[in-house]
Amino acid sequence: MNKNSYDGKIAGLYDLEETLGRGHFAVVKLARHVFTGEKVAVKVIDKSKLDDTSRAHLFQEVRCMKLVQHPNVVRLYEVIDTNTKLYLILELGDGGDLYDYIMRHEDGLTEEVARIYFRQIVTAISYCHHLHVVHRDLKPENVVFFEKLSIVKLTDFGFSNHFCPGQKLETSCGSLAYSAPEILLGDSYDAPAVDVWSLGVILYMLVCGHAPFQEANDSETLTMIMDCKYSMPKHISDDCKSLIAKMLIKEPRKRASLEEIAKDKWLLFKSTQDNLETIPLVSREQVTEDNHNLIISKMVNGNIATKEEILEALDKNEYNHITATYFLLAESKLRAQRQDFFVSTGTSVYTASRYLKIAIIAHKEIIIDNF
């Protein structure tokens, strides 16, 4: 196949299927990895439509996604660069996004369920900030469900950026209803604080069923945000109200830090049944030696690569078809083992989703492919 063609397959590696979404210069397609049969999402970027600003945003998106490898962040498997298009091969959710889920619950979720999802989002953002990555577009639409893994994951790093502690950013970006006042004013701003504001909006939506600042038009919404005016339903607990109030503060320096949020008593509250530990795959180190050898054997027999090439790609933390195939096979085994565990213990997937513990896997280096 010609490298520049776009006819349903990417060099015989992926079968492209229906369109999942469209943007200004990109389209997201459902696809199937030919060798493993696993479904993925493919973000197809038309490079001819990129100006300097959008090209910079795209570079930052890829750079940040390569750095942030976490159980609650959608995985970037592979980057395929052609003369006219850039293909980002991404992990595919199987349960829709958090916004649609909230909209199906008019009065919000129970605080117990909201806590489970919010805790995972906070864990993901805390990890991002630990690596000096700010998301800048946190909203329920960018949190997707992975029902087979019983978790939610953060996605869409299109506005993300790397920040230096103590130095302010200047780019205005994000969605109005979730944007912090300082971004809307066009001021320079502290990166972590803007994500904290958005977290406050998300928690409010989880427990109330609607956004705190969502008026009839953008002008009225902007006024409400700048005045920091919102109301809380009576059924929300005092502890939950207190946590939301700590995040939705107009003055950035007075907002709660992520460390304070993580230690808040509402978020730390645990059920007596909170005893199931499930760690989604994010690194080679989590693959058992037996599974590792089985995967390599299957890839070698399938003419994906030699054993030496596979080990080298994993060692270099590359984002090519070799590593994509390896992790898709590894994750398939993980799902099968998880299902066997549920069956053998009588634990339902629903129970797993309610009582989930997340382990953070630290990555110290980033490898950035050339565009």
C-alpha positions, 0 to 999 in steps of 0.5 A, a space after each residue: 500500500 502507498 504510504 500516503 493512501 487512506 483507504 481503510 487500512 494503515 499499511 496493512 496493520 489496522 482495519 479502519 471502520 466507522 467514524 467515532 468523532 470529528 474535529 477541525 483537523 482530525 477524525 477519530 476512527 474505530 479500528 481493529 489491530 489486524 494481528 491481534 484482532 483487538 479494537 483500538 481508536 485511531 486519531 487521524 490528523 490531516 497535516 495539511 490542515 495544521 497551522 503553527 499553533 495546532 501543530 504545536 498543540 499536537 506535538 504537546 499532545 503526543 509528548 504528554 501522552 508518551 510521558 503519562 503512562 498511568 492506569 487511569 489515562 488512555 494509553 497511546 500505543 503507536 504513532 504512525 507518521 506519513 507525508 500527509 497524515 499522522 495516526 495516533 493509535 489509542 486505547 479504546 473505551 467500551 462504555 461511553 464517557 462520563 458526561 453521558 453517564 451523568 446526563 442519565 442521572 438527573 439528580 446526580 450519582 450517589 456520593 459512594 459511586 461519585 467518590 469511586 470515579 472522582 478518586 480515579 480522576 484525581 489519581 490520574 491528574 495527580 500523576 500528571 502534575 507529578 510529571 509537570 503535565 497540566 491537562 487544561 481541558 478536564 471535563 466529563 466528556 474527556 473521561 471514558 469508561 472501560 467497563 471490562 477493566 472496571 475503571 474510568 480513564 482520562 483522555 484528550 490531551 490536546 490542550 495539555 502542556 509541560 509546566 515548570 513549577 513556579 512559572 505561569 502559563 499564558 495560553 487560554 484554552 479549554 471549555 467555558 463551563 469548566 474553565 477557571 476564572 483566571 483563564 477566562 480573564 486572559 491572565 497568566 496562570 498557575 498550571 495546577 490550579 486550573 486543573 483543580 478548578 475543573 476537578 471541582 466542576 466535575 465533582 459538582 456534576 457527579 453529585 448534582 447531575 448538572 454543571 454549576 455554571 451553565 446558564 442560557 448563554 455564554 455571557 451569563 455563564 461567564 458572569 456566573 464563573 467570574 462571580 463564583 456563584 453556584 448553589 448546592 442541592 440539600 441532599 449533598 453531604 456537608 463533607 462533599 460540599 466542603 470539598 467542592 467549595 475548596 476547589 471552586 474558589 476564584 483566587 487560585 492561590 486559595 484553592 486546595 492543592 491536589 495533595 489536600 484534595 487527595 487527603 480530604 476526608 470525603 475522598 478518603 472515606 472507604 467502605 468496609 468492602 473496599 478490599 479488591 485490588 486491581 491494577 490495569 496494565 501500564 508497563 512491561 514489568 507488570 507482565 508475568 514472565 510466562 506471559 511475556 515469553 508466550 507473547 514474544 513467541 506468538 509475535 515471532 511466529 506471526 512474523 511481527 518481529 524477531 525476539 531481539 527486535 521486540 526486546 529492544 523496542 520494549 527496552 527503548 519504550 518505543 511507540 511503534 507496531 512492535 510495542 503496540 502488538 505486545 501490549 495489546 496481547 498483554 492486555 488481552 491476557 490481563 482481561 481474561 485473567 481478570 474475568 477468570 478471577 471474578 468467576 472463581 471468587 464470585 466477584 462481579 464486575 460491578 463490585 470491582 468497579 465500586 471497590 477499586 484501588 489504583 497503583 501509580 506506576 512511575 516513569 522517569 523518561 520520555 522518548 519523543 518520536 520525530 514528526 
